[in-house]
Amino acid sequence: MIVEERVYTTVAGGVPRYLDAWNRLGRDVQIEHLGAPLGVFSCDVGDLNTLTFLWPYTSAGERADRRARLMNDPRFSAFRGAVRDLLVSQRNRILLPVQPLSEGNI
């Protein structure tokens, strides 16, 4: 298992507008292609105006296949166009488990 962490920094006050667009245009198409996220989080202390999405995959190959399908979907292109002006930066990381999942990864 791998987890992709995608952190989006928005313009000041942009998080509610980004989430509105995501819920209207992006959420369903992303879940259709990527599966359900482990979670979507905003930041209360520290780096404000950020959203963090955690997406689980069985492997890097599965991630590549799923993301390629998503990027070819015109519905996702429409979402990207709707939020482009809200974004200041984006950071992606691939997280690897440090313990076997059978041990609860703790």
Biopython code that builds the backbone (N, CA, C, O; Angstrom):
import numpy as np
from Bio.PDB.StructureBuilder import StructureBuilder

atoms = [
    (1, "MET", "N", (0.839, -1.178, 0.000)),
    (1, "MET", "CA", (0.000, 0.000, 0.000)),
    (1, "MET", "C", (0.885, 1.242, 0.000)),
    (1, "MET", "O", (1.917, 1.291, 0.669)),
    (2, "ILE", "N", (0.459, 2.237, -0.762)),
    (2, "ILE", "CA", (1.064, 3.562, -0.707)),
    (2, "ILE", "C", (-0.063, 4.567, -0.504)),
    (2, "ILE", "O", (-1.221, 4.291, -0.818)),
    (3, "VAL", "N", (0.288, 5.719, 0.017)),
    (3, "VAL", "CA", (-0.672, 6.811, 0.171)),
    (3, "VAL", "C", (-0.078, 8.035, -0.503)),
    (3, "VAL", "O", (1.059, 8.422, -0.232)),
    (4, "GLU", "N", (-0.855, 8.632, -1.375)),
    (4, "GLU", "CA", (-0.425, 9.884, -1.986)),
    (4, "GLU", "C", (-1.013, 11.035, -1.178)),
    (4, "GLU", "O", (-2.225, 11.130, -0.987)),
    (5, "GLU", "N", (-0.127, 11.903, -0.712)),
    (5, "GLU", "CA", (-0.536, 13.109, 0.001)),
    (5, "GLU", "C", (-0.448, 14.263, -0.985)),
    (5, "GLU", "O", (0.621, 14.542, -1.527)),
    (6, "ARG", "N", (-1.561, 14.927, -1.217)),
    (6, "ARG", "CA", (-1.607, 16.071, -2.127)),
    (6, "ARG", "C", (-2.043, 17.286, -1.316)),
    (6, "ARG", "O", (-3.155, 17.324, -0.791)),
    (7, "VAL", "N", (-1.165, 18.271, -1.219)),
    (7, "VAL", "CA", (-1.444, 19.472, -0.435)),
    (7, "VAL", "C", (-1.593, 20.648, -1.396)),
    (7, "VAL", "O", (-0.680, 20.967, -2.158)),
    (8, "TYR", "N", (-2.744, 21.276, -1.345)),
    (8, "TYR", "CA", (-3.035, 22.428, -2.188)),
    (8, "TYR", "C", (-3.087, 23.674, -1.310)),
    (8, "TYR", "O", (-3.813, 23.701, -0.316)),
    (9, "THR", "N", (-2.331, 24.696, -1.666)),
    (9, "THR", "CA", (-2.402, 25.985, -0.990)),
    (9, "THR", "C", (-3.221, 26.914, -1.871)),
    (9, "THR", "O", (-2.939, 27.077, -3.059)),
    (10, "THR", "N", (-4.234, 27.519, -1.274)),
    (10, "THR", "CA", (-5.119, 28.407, -2.020)),
    (10, "THR", "C", (-4.814, 29.861, -1.678)),
    (10, "THR", "O", (-4.085, 30.156, -0.732)),
    (11, "VAL", "N", (-5.384, 30.749, -2.462)),
    (11, "VAL", "CA", (-5.343, 32.166, -2.114)),
    (11, "VAL", "C", (-6.023, 32.329, -0.762)),
    (11, "VAL", "O", (-6.784, 31.458, -0.342)),
    (12, "ALA", "N", (-5.756, 33.435, -0.080)),
    (12, "ALA", "CA", (-6.378, 33.671, 1.226)),
    (12, "ALA", "C", (-7.899, 33.579, 1.102)),
    (12, "ALA", "O", (-8.508, 34.237, 0.259)),
    (13, "GLY", "N", (-8.490, 32.762, 1.945)),
    (13, "GLY", "CA", (-9.932, 32.566, 1.919)),
    (13, "GLY", "C", (-10.422, 31.655, 0.812)),
    (13, "GLY", "O", (-11.630, 31.537, 0.608)),
    (14, "GLY", "N", (-9.518, 31.008, 0.090)),
    (14, "GLY", "CA", (-9.908, 30.192, -1.053)),
    (14, "GLY", "C", (-10.379, 28.786, -0.733)),
    (14, "GLY", "O", (-10.983, 28.132, -1.584)),
    (15, "VAL", "N", (-10.117, 28.307, 0.476)),
    (15, "VAL", "CA", (-10.479, 26.923, 0.810)),
    (15, "VAL", "C", (-11.978, 26.662, 0.649)),
    (15, "VAL", "O", (-12.338, 25.666, 0.021)),
    (16, "PRO", "N", (-12.873, 27.503, 1.182)),
    (16, "PRO", "CA", (-14.306, 27.218, 0.996)),
    (16, "PRO", "C", (-14.723, 27.197, -0.472)),
    (16, "PRO", "O", (-15.550, 26.377, -0.871)),
    (17, "ARG", "N", (-14.156, 28.092, -1.274)),
    (17, "ARG", "CA", (-14.501, 28.119, -2.705)),
    (17, "ARG", "C", (-13.957, 26.889, -3.424)),
    (17, "ARG", "O", (-14.620, 26.339, -4.303)),
    (18, "TYR", "N", (-12.746, 26.455, -3.051)),
    (18, "TYR", "CA", (-12.179, 25.242, -3.642)),
    (18, "TYR", "C", (-13.056, 24.043, -3.294)),
    (18, "TYR", "O", (-13.392, 23.240, -4.165)),
    (19, "LEU", "N", (-13.425, 23.923, -2.023)),
    (19, "LEU", "CA", (-14.253, 22.789, -1.605)),
    (19, "LEU", "C", (-15.621, 22.808, -2.274)),
    (19, "LEU", "O", (-16.161, 21.753, -2.608)),
    (20, "ASP", "N", (-16.185, 23.991, -2.473)),
    (20, "ASP", "CA", (-17.467, 24.084, -3.168)),
    (20, "ASP", "C", (-17.329, 23.543, -4.587)),
    (20, "ASP", "O", (-18.155, 22.744, -5.031)),
    (21, "ALA", "N", (-16.292, 23.972, -5.299)),
    (21, "ALA", "CA", (-16.068, 23.478, -6.667)),
    (21, "ALA", "C", (-15.771, 21.988, -6.658)),
    (21, "ALA", "O", (-16.252, 21.259, -7.526)),
    (22, "TRP", "N", (-14.980, 21.520, -5.684)),
    (22, "TRP", "CA", (-14.651, 20.096, -5.612)),
    (22, "TRP", "C", (-15.914, 19.268, -5.403)),
    (22, "TRP", "O", (-16.100, 18.239, -6.052)),
    (23, "ASN", "N", (-16.781, 19.716, -4.498)),
    (23, "ASN", "CA", (-18.011, 18.968, -4.238)),
    (23, "ASN", "C", (-18.960, 18.979, -5.430)),
    (23, "ASN", "O", (-19.674, 18.002, -5.656)),
    (24, "ARG", "N", (-18.979, 20.063, -6.194)),
    (24, "ARG", "CA", (-19.863, 20.157, -7.355)),
    (24, "ARG", "C", (-19.293, 19.471, -8.588)),
    (24, "ARG", "O", (-20.028, 18.815, -9.327)),
    (25, "LEU", "N", (-17.977, 19.617, -8.820)),
    (25, "LEU", "CA", (-17.391, 19.208, -10.099)),
    (25, "LEU", "C", (-16.319, 18.129, -10.014)),
    (25, "LEU", "O", (-16.145, 17.365, -10.964)),
    (26, "GLY", "N", (-15.604, 18.050, -8.912)),
    (26, "GLY", "CA", (-14.434, 17.184, -8.857)),
    (26, "GLY", "C", (-14.579, 15.914, -8.055)),
    (26, "GLY", "O", (-14.001, 14.887, -8.409)),
    (27, "ARG", "N", (-15.341, 15.966, -6.984)),
    (27, "ARG", "CA", (-15.387, 14.847, -6.036)),
    (27, "ARG", "C", (-15.820, 13.537, -6.697)),
    (27, "ARG", "O", (-15.114, 12.532, -6.615)),
    (28, "ASP", "N", (-16.968, 13.553, -7.343)),
    (28, "ASP", "CA", (-17.502, 12.309, -7.908)),
    (28, "ASP", "C", (-16.584, 11.711, -8.973)),
    (28, "ASP", "O", (-16.371, 10.498, -8.999)),
    (29, "VAL", "N", (-16.042, 12.553, -9.847)),
    (29, "VAL", "CA", (-15.179, 12.026, -10.906)),
    (29, "VAL", "C", (-13.872, 11.504, -10.319)),
    (29, "VAL", "O", (-13.341, 10.502, -10.797)),
    (30, "GLN", "N", (-13.347, 12.167, -9.294)),
    (30, "GLN", "CA", (-12.127, 11.651, -8.667)),
    (30, "GLN", "C", (-12.390, 10.309, -7.991)),
    (30, "GLN", "O", (-11.600, 9.377, -8.136)),
    (31, "ILE", "N", (-13.480, 10.207, -7.264)),
    (31, "ILE", "CA", (-13.787, 8.939, -6.593)),
    (31, "ILE", "C", (-14.046, 7.843, -7.619)),
    (31, "ILE", "O", (-13.671, 6.690, -7.407)),
    (32, "GLU", "N", (-14.680, 8.195, -8.722)),
    (32, "GLU", "CA", (-14.922, 7.209, -9.783)),
    (32, "GLU", "C", (-13.607, 6.618, -10.295)),
    (32, "GLU", "O", (-13.514, 5.411, -10.516)),
    (33, "HIS", "N", (-12.603, 7.455, -10.481)),
    (33, "HIS", "CA", (-11.337, 6.993, -11.052)),
    (33, "HIS", "C", (-10.311, 6.573, -10.005)),
    (33, "HIS", "O", (-9.557, 5.626, -10.229)),
    (34, "LEU", "N", (-10.270, 7.261, -8.868)),
    (34, "LEU", "CA", (-9.216, 7.016, -7.879)),
    (34, "LEU", "C", (-9.668, 6.164, -6.707)),
    (34, "LEU", "O", (-8.833, 5.627, -5.979)),
    (35, "GLY", "N", (-10.963, 6.030, -6.510)),
    (35, "GLY", "CA", (-11.473, 5.418, -5.293)),
    (35, "GLY", "C", (-11.643, 6.502, -4.241)),
    (35, "GLY", "O", (-11.263, 7.653, -4.458)),
    (36, "ALA", "N", (-12.208, 6.138, -3.114)),
    (36, "ALA", "CA", (-12.459, 7.117, -2.054)),
    (36, "ALA", "C", (-11.151, 7.529, -1.382)),
    (36, "ALA", "O", (-10.282, 6.688, -1.149)),
    (37, "PRO", "N", (-11.009, 8.805, -1.074)),
    (37, "PRO", "CA", (-9.815, 9.225, -0.342)),
    (37, "PRO", "C", (-9.871, 8.721, 1.096)),
    (37, "PRO", "O", (-10.947, 8.465, 1.637)),
    (38, "LEU", "N", (-8.695, 8.582, 1.704)),
    (38, "LEU", "CA", (-8.653, 8.269, 3.132)),
    (38, "LEU", "C", (-9.181, 9.440, 3.939)),
    (38, "LEU", "O", (-9.723, 9.261, 5.030)),
    (39, "GLY", "N", (-9.021, 10.627, 3.404)),
    (39, "GLY", "CA", (-9.522, 11.814, 4.076)),
    (39, "GLY", "C", (-9.156, 13.068, 3.325)),
    (39, "GLY", "O", (-8.244, 13.087, 2.498)),
    (40, "VAL", "N", (-9.892, 14.118, 3.636)),
    (40, "VAL", "CA", (-9.633, 15.455, 3.114)),
    (40, "VAL", "C", (-9.597, 16.365, 4.331)),
    (40, "VAL", "O", (-10.532, 16.371, 5.132)),
    (41, "PHE", "N", (-8.518, 17.139, 4.474)),
    (41, "PHE", "CA", (-8.297, 17.915, 5.688)),
    (41, "PHE", "C", (-7.954, 19.360, 5.356)),
    (41, "PHE", "O", (-7.278, 19.642, 4.367)),
    (42, "SER", "N", (-8.434, 20.273, 6.202)),
    (42, "SER", "CA", (-7.967, 21.654, 6.154)),
    (42, "SER", "C", (-7.075, 21.877, 7.363)),
    (42, "SER", "O", (-7.064, 21.072, 8.294)),
    (43, "CYS", "N", (-6.339, 22.959, 7.345)),
    (43, "CYS", "CA", (-5.381, 23.241, 8.416)),
    (43, "CYS", "C", (-5.898, 24.382, 9.281)),
    (43, "CYS", "O", (-6.264, 25.441, 8.772)),
    (44, "ASP", "N", (-5.924, 24.159, 10.594)),
    (44, "ASP", "CA", (-6.405, 25.160, 11.540)),
    (44, "ASP", "C", (-5.254, 25.968, 12.137)),
    (44, "ASP", "O", (-5.425, 27.140, 12.471)),
    (45, "VAL", "N", (-4.097, 25.352, 12.271)),
    (45, "VAL", "CA", (-2.920, 25.999, 12.852)),
    (45, "VAL", "C", (-1.733, 25.676, 11.949)),
    (45, "VAL", "O", (-1.574, 24.531, 11.526)),
    (46, "GLY", "N", (-0.916, 26.650, 11.656)),
    (46, "GLY", "CA", (0.253, 26.409, 10.815)),
    (46, "GLY", "C", (0.033, 26.973, 9.426)),
    (46, "GLY", "O", (-0.321, 28.142, 9.276)),
    (47, "ASP", "N", (0.240, 26.150, 8.413)),
    (47, "ASP", "CA", (0.082, 26.585, 7.022)),
    (47, "ASP", "C", (-1.403, 26.701, 6.691)),
    (47, "ASP", "O", (-2.040, 25.716, 6.317)),
    (48, "LEU", "N", (-1.943, 27.897, 6.827)),
    (48, "LEU", "CA", (-3.365, 28.122, 6.578)),
    (48, "LEU", "C", (-3.647, 28.139, 5.082)),
    (48, "LEU", "O", (-2.730, 28.143, 4.260)),
    (49, "ASN", "N", (-4.923, 28.150, 4.749)),
    (49, "ASN", "CA", (-5.373, 28.177, 3.352)),
    (49, "ASN", "C", (-4.895, 26.952, 2.589)),
    (49, "ASN", "O", (-4.621, 27.028, 1.391)),
    (50, "THR", "N", (-4.796, 25.814, 3.288)),
    (50, "THR", "CA", (-4.367, 24.577, 2.633)),
    (50, "THR", "C", (-5.422, 23.494, 2.789)),
    (50, "THR", "O", (-6.182, 23.461, 3.757)),
    (51, "LEU", "N", (-5.438, 22.622, 1.811)),
    (51, "LEU", "CA", (-6.236, 21.396, 1.840)),
    (51, "LEU", "C", (-5.302, 20.234, 1.585)),
    (51, "LEU", "O", (-4.446, 20.297, 0.703)),
    (52, "THR", "N", (-5.465, 19.175, 2.357)),
    (52, "THR", "CA", (-4.661, 17.968, 2.187)),
    (52, "THR", "C", (-5.588, 16.816, 1.849)),
    (52, "THR", "O", (-6.539, 16.533, 2.577)),
    (53, "PHE", "N", (-5.300, 16.155, 0.735)),
    (53, "PHE", "CA", (-6.042, 14.978, 0.293)),
    (53, "PHE", "C", (-5.123, 13.773, 0.440)),
    (53, "PHE", "O", (-3.961, 13.823, 0.036)),
    (54, "LEU", "N", (-5.634, 12.698, 1.012)),
    (54, "LEU", "CA", (-4.876, 11.449, 1.147)),
    (54, "LEU", "C", (-5.563, 10.378, 0.313)),
    (54, "LEU", "O", (-6.712, 10.021, 0.570)),
    (55, "TRP", "N", (-4.846, 9.867, -0.694)),
    (55, "TRP", "CA", (-5.386, 8.882, -1.628)),
    (55, "TRP", "C", (-4.623, 7.568, -1.485)),
    (55, "TRP", "O", (-3.405, 7.551, -1.659)),
    (56, "PRO", "N", (-5.311, 6.461, -1.171)),
    (56, "PRO", "CA", (-4.628, 5.171, -1.035)),
    (56, "PRO", "C", (-4.566, 4.421, -2.367)),
    (56, "PRO", "O", (-5.485, 4.491, -3.183)),
    (57, "TYR", "N", (-3.467, 3.709, -2.564)),
    (57, "TYR", "CA", (-3.286, 2.855, -3.740)),
    (57, "TYR", "C", (-2.573, 1.581, -3.310)),
    (57, "TYR", "O", (-1.863, 1.564, -2.305)),
    (58, "THR", "N", (-2.767, 0.523, -4.074)),
    (58, "THR", "CA", (-2.063, -0.724, -3.771)),
    (58, "THR", "C", (-0.611, -0.670, -4.235)),
    (58, "THR", "O", (0.245, -1.366, -3.690)),
    (59, "SER", "N", (-0.332, 0.169, -5.256)),
    (59, "SER", "CA", (1.027, 0.233, -5.803)),
    (59, "SER", "C", (1.193, 1.516, -6.615)),
    (59, "SER", "O", (0.217, 2.200, -6.923)),
    (60, "ALA", "N", (2.429, 1.828, -6.953)),
    (60, "ALA", "CA", (2.706, 2.980, -7.810)),
    (60, "ALA", "C", (2.098, 2.780, -9.197)),
    (60, "ALA", "O", (1.639, 3.738, -9.819)),
    (61, "GLY", "N", (2.093, 1.545, -9.679)),
    (61, "GLY", "CA", (1.495, 1.257, -10.977)),
    (61, "GLY", "C", (0.001, 1.509, -10.988)),
    (61, "GLY", "O", (-0.531, 2.073, -11.945)),
    (62, "GLU", "N", (-0.682, 1.092, -9.928)),
    (62, "GLU", "CA", (-2.120, 1.349, -9.838)),
    (62, "GLU", "C", (-2.380, 2.852, -9.808)),
    (62, "GLU", "O", (-3.293, 3.342, -10.472)),
    (63, "ARG", "N", (-1.577, 3.577, -9.040)),
    (63, "ARG", "CA", (-1.726, 5.033, -8.979)),
    (63, "ARG", "C", (-1.584, 5.642, -10.369)),
    (63, "ARG", "O", (-2.412, 6.456, -10.778)),
    (64, "ALA", "N", (-0.549, 5.257, -11.092)),
    (64, "ALA", "CA", (-0.307, 5.808, -12.429)),
    (64, "ALA", "C", (-1.481, 5.525, -13.359)),
    (64, "ALA", "O", (-1.917, 6.412, -14.093)),
    (65, "ASP", "N", (-1.994, 4.301, -13.335)),
    (65, "ASP", "CA", (-3.130, 3.939, -14.193)),
    (65, "ASP", "C", (-4.371, 4.755, -13.844)),
    (65, "ASP", "O", (-5.031, 5.301, -14.727)),
    (66, "ARG", "N", (-4.683, 4.833, -12.558)),
    (66, "ARG", "CA", (-5.883, 5.556, -12.129)),
    (66, "ARG", "C", (-5.775, 7.049, -12.437)),
    (66, "ARG", "O", (-6.736, 7.660, -12.903)),
    (67, "ARG", "N", (-4.608, 7.633, -12.177)),
    (67, "ARG", "CA", (-4.443, 9.066, -12.431)),
    (67, "ARG", "C", (-4.484, 9.363, -13.936)),
    (67, "ARG", "O", (-4.988, 10.411, -14.340)),
    (68, "ALA", "N", (-3.963, 8.459, -14.764)),
    (68, "ALA", "CA", (-4.027, 8.664, -16.216)),
    (68, "ALA", "C", (-5.478, 8.695, -16.687)),
    (68, "ALA", "O", (-5.847, 9.531, -17.512)),
    (69, "ARG", "N", (-6.295, 7.793, -16.169)),
    (69, "ARG", "CA", (-7.717, 7.794, -16.534)),
    (69, "ARG", "C", (-8.392, 9.090, -16.075)),
    (69, "ARG", "O", (-9.190, 9.677, -16.806)),
    (70, "LEU", "N", (-8.065, 9.523, -14.867)),
    (70, "LEU", "CA", (-8.649, 10.762, -14.352)),
    (70, "LEU", "C", (-8.269, 11.950, -15.231)),
    (70, "LEU", "O", (-9.120, 12.772, -15.570)),
    (71, "MET", "N", (-7.006, 12.040, -15.595)),
    (71, "MET", "CA", (-6.539, 13.183, -16.378)),
    (71, "MET", "C", (-7.135, 13.211, -17.782)),
    (71, "MET", "O", (-7.157, 14.266, -18.416)),
    (72, "ASN", "N", (-7.614, 12.083, -18.274)),
    (72, "ASN", "CA", (-8.239, 12.022, -19.596)),
    (72, "ASN", "C", (-9.742, 12.257, -19.555)),
    (72, "ASN", "O", (-10.392, 12.245, -20.601)),
    (73, "ASP", "N", (-10.307, 12.470, -18.374)),
    (73, "ASP", "CA", (-11.752, 12.660, -18.236)),
    (73, "ASP", "C", (-12.075, 14.152, -18.366)),
    (73, "ASP", "O", (-11.567, 14.956, -17.584)),
    (74, "PRO", "N", (-12.906, 14.532, -19.333)),
    (74, "PRO", "CA", (-13.222, 15.950, -19.521)),
    (74, "PRO", "C", (-13.920, 16.577, -18.313)),
    (74, "PRO", "O", (-13.828, 17.788, -18.111)),
    (75, "ARG", "N", (-14.604, 15.784, -17.524)),
    (75, "ARG", "CA", (-15.239, 16.330, -16.315)),
    (75, "ARG", "C", (-14.179, 16.818, -15.327)),
    (75, "ARG", "O", (-14.370, 17.831, -14.655)),
    (76, "PHE", "N", (-13.056, 16.087, -15.244)),
    (76, "PHE", "CA", (-11.994, 16.526, -14.343)),
    (76, "PHE", "C", (-11.290, 17.758, -14.901)),
    (76, "PHE", "O", (-10.863, 18.626, -14.140)),
    (77, "SER", "N", (-11.168, 17.838, -16.208)),
    (77, "SER", "CA", (-10.598, 19.044, -16.826)),
    (77, "SER", "C", (-11.443, 20.268, -16.490)),
    (77, "SER", "O", (-10.903, 21.347, -16.246)),
    (78, "ALA", "N", (-12.763, 20.107, -16.476)),
    (78, "ALA", "CA", (-13.652, 21.216, -16.116)),
    (78, "ALA", "C", (-13.428, 21.642, -14.670)),
    (78, "ALA", "O", (-13.408, 22.835, -14.369)),
    (79, "PHE", "N", (-13.262, 20.678, -13.782)),
    (79, "PHE", "CA", (-12.983, 21.002, -12.383)),
    (79, "PHE", "C", (-11.662, 21.753, -12.258)),
    (79, "PHE", "O", (-11.583, 22.769, -11.567)),
    (80, "ARG", "N", (-10.637, 21.258, -12.921)),
    (80, "ARG", "CA", (-9.322, 21.905, -12.843)),
    (80, "ARG", "C", (-9.395, 23.354, -13.321)),
    (80, "ARG", "O", (-8.770, 24.239, -12.737)),
    (81, "GLY", "N", (-10.155, 23.587, -14.374)),
    (81, "GLY", "CA", (-10.325, 24.952, -14.854)),
    (81, "GLY", "C", (-11.043, 25.839, -13.849)),
    (81, "GLY", "O", (-10.749, 27.029, -13.739)),
    (82, "ALA", "N", (-11.983, 25.257, -13.118)),
    (82, "ALA", "CA", (-12.761, 26.023, -12.140)),
    (82, "ALA", "C", (-11.938, 26.437, -10.929)),
    (82, "ALA", "O", (-12.243, 27.452, -10.303)),
    (83, "VAL", "N", (-10.906, 25.679, -10.586)),
    (83, "VAL", "CA", (-10.129, 25.985, -9.369)),
    (83, "VAL", "C", (-8.746, 26.565, -9.662)),
    (83, "VAL", "O", (-8.043, 26.975, -8.738)),
    (84, "ARG", "N", (-8.358, 26.605, -10.901)),
    (84, "ARG", "CA", (-6.995, 27.032, -11.260)),
    (84, "ARG", "C", (-6.622, 28.380, -10.640)),
    (84, "ARG", "O", (-5.519, 28.532, -10.114)),
    (85, "ASP", "N", (-7.522, 29.350, -10.695)),
    (85, "ASP", "CA", (-7.203, 30.684, -10.173)),
    (85, "ASP", "C", (-7.184, 30.741, -8.649)),
    (85, "ASP", "O", (-6.743, 31.738, -8.077)),
    (86, "LEU", "N", (-7.653, 29.693, -7.986)),
    (86, "LEU", "CA", (-7.629, 29.649, -6.521)),
    (86, "LEU", "C", (-6.313, 29.107, -5.982)),
    (86, "LEU", "O", (-5.994, 29.314, -4.812)),
    (87, "LEU", "N", (-5.544, 28.417, -6.818)),
    (87, "LEU", "CA", (-4.349, 27.727, -6.342)),
    (87, "LEU", "C", (-3.107, 28.613, -6.372)),
    (87, "LEU", "O", (-2.844, 29.325, -7.341)),
    (88, "VAL", "N", (-2.358, 28.543, -5.279)),
    (88, "VAL", "CA", (-1.071, 29.225, -5.176)),
    (88, "VAL", "C", (0.055, 28.223, -5.404)),
    (88, "VAL", "O", (1.030, 28.519, -6.095)),
    (89, "SER", "N", (-0.087, 27.028, -4.814)),
    (89, "SER", "CA", (0.930, 25.990, -4.980)),
    (89, "SER", "C", (0.318, 24.626, -4.691)),
    (89, "SER", "O", (-0.786, 24.506, -4.160)),
    (90, "GLN", "N", (1.078, 23.609, -5.062)),
    (90, "GLN", "CA", (0.679, 22.218, -4.828)),
    (90, "GLN", "C", (1.930, 21.430, -4.474)),
    (90, "GLN", "O", (2.998, 21.637, -5.049)),
    (91, "ARG", "N", (1.776, 20.522, -3.513)),
    (91, "ARG", "CA", (2.877, 19.635, -3.124)),
    (91, "ARG", "C", (2.328, 18.218, -3.054)),
    (91, "ARG", "O", (1.275, 17.983, -2.462)),
    (92, "ASN", "N", (3.036, 17.283, -3.654)),
    (92, "ASN", "CA", (2.644, 15.870, -3.631)),
    (92, "ASN", "C", (3.756, 15.052, -3.014)),
    (92, "ASN", "O", (4.938, 15.306, -3.247)),
    (93, "ARG", "N", (3.361, 14.060, -2.218)),
    (93, "ARG", "CA", (4.330, 13.112, -1.659)),
    (93, "ARG", "C", (3.710, 11.727, -1.696)),
    (93, "ARG", "O", (2.497, 11.576, -1.559)),
    (94, "ILE", "N", (4.546, 10.725, -1.882)),
    (94, "ILE", "CA", (4.125, 9.332, -1.764)),
    (94, "ILE", "C", (4.599, 8.836, -0.407)),
    (94, "ILE", "O", (5.792, 8.870, -0.104)),
    (95, "LEU", "N", (3.661, 8.377, 0.401)),
    (95, "LEU", "CA", (3.954, 7.884, 1.743)),
    (95, "LEU", "C", (3.954, 6.363, 1.724)),
    (95, "LEU", "O", (3.052, 5.738, 1.165)),
    (96, "LEU", "N", (4.968, 5.775, 2.336)),
    (96, "LEU", "CA", (5.111, 4.321, 2.405)),
    (96, "LEU", "C", (4.929, 3.871, 3.847)),
    (96, "LEU", "O", (5.410, 4.545, 4.758)),
    (97, "PRO", "N", (4.247, 2.746, 4.083)),
    (97, "PRO", "CA", (4.087, 2.266, 5.453)),
    (97, "PRO", "C", (5.426, 1.804, 6.017)),
    (97, "PRO", "O", (6.270, 1.275, 5.295)),
    (98, "VAL", "N", (5.605, 2.013, 7.317)),
    (98, "VAL", "CA", (6.852, 1.601, 7.956)),
    (98, "VAL", "C", (6.706, 0.277, 8.691)),
    (98, "VAL", "O", (7.707, -0.334, 9.064)),
    (99, "GLN", "N", (5.495, -0.167, 8.901)),
    (99, "GLN", "CA", (5.221, -1.467, 9.511)),
    (99, "GLN", "C", (4.268, -2.217, 8.590)),
    (99, "GLN", "O", (3.499, -1.589, 7.862)),
    (100, "PRO", "N", (4.300, -3.526, 8.606)),
    (100, "PRO", "CA", (3.328, -4.276, 7.809)),
    (100, "PRO", "C", (1.902, -3.924, 8.225)),
    (100, "PRO", "O", (1.621, -3.716, 9.405)),
    (101, "LEU", "N", (1.015, -3.860, 7.248)),
    (101, "LEU", "CA", (-0.380, -3.561, 7.550)),
    (101, "LEU", "C", (-0.973, -4.573, 8.512)),
    (101, "LEU", "O", (-1.852, -4.233, 9.305)),
    (102, "SER", "N", (-0.503, -5.816, 8.451)),
    (102, "SER", "CA", (-1.030, -6.848, 9.351)),
    (102, "SER", "C", (-0.723, -6.542, 10.809)),
    (102, "SER", "O", (-1.364, -7.089, 11.707)),
    (103, "GLU", "N", (0.256, -5.669, 11.052)),
    (103, "GLU", "CA", (0.598, -5.266, 12.414)),
    (103, "GLU", "C", (-0.052, -3.934, 12.775)),
    (103, "GLU", "O", (0.280, -3.333, 13.797)),
    (104, "GLY", "N", (-0.966, -3.481, 11.947)),
    (104, "GLY", "CA", (-1.666, -2.243, 12.223)),
    (104, "GLY", "C", (-0.906, -0.989, 11.856)),
    (104, "GLY", "O", (-1.369, 0.118, 12.129)),
    (105, "ASN", "N", (0.248, -1.144, 11.244)),
    (105, "ASN", "CA", (1.068, -0.018, 10.809)),
    (105, "ASN", "C", (1.314, 0.978, 11.944)),
    (105, "ASN", "O", (1.365, 2.188, 11.725)),
    (106, "ILE", "N", (1.465, 0.444, 13.168)),
    (106, "ILE", "CA", (1.796, 1.328, 14.304)),
    (106, "ILE", "C", (2.960, 0.760, 15.085)),
    (106, "ILE", "O", (3.388, 1.355, 16.074)),
]
sb = StructureBuilder()
sb.init_structure("model")
sb.init_model(0)
sb.init_chain("A")
sb.init_seg("    ")
for serial, (resi, resn, name, xyz) in enumerate(atoms, 1):
    if name == "N":
        sb.init_residue(resn, " ", resi, " ")
    sb.init_atom(name, np.array(xyz, "f"), 0.0, 1.0, " ", f" {name:<3s}", serial, name[0])
structure = sb.get_structure()
